[in-house]
């Protein structure tokens, strides 16, 4: 039997009108220190977004989500935040903010395979 590892995750949300606190789930970010794992999955359902708030530009949202994904991966074009260690990058993305893209509270769990868990959470919470 494989060992289960502690992980933390948050849901990435589109919040068109911050003052109304209404949101549309767009992604999931998962961090597992023991496995040195930090990844994010996202999907913008344009039809739902248009029904929810037709004033937002889906292209801009996608570019911002791609930037978050690059920060998770720590790619060369991810800027100074992408050069931080995994935990600091996760904490930066999941920090409380009052913007159109926000993260939910961080939730813990245990998993044998963080990537499989990320995919499962993504299917359950976003798709």
ABEGO torsion letter per residue (X at the ends): XBBBBBBBBBBBBBBABAAAGBBBBABBBBBBAAAGBBBBBBBBBAAAAAAABAABBAAAAAAAAAAAAAAAAGBAAAEAAAABBAAAAAAAAABBBBBABBBBBBBBBBBABAAAAAAAAAAAAAX
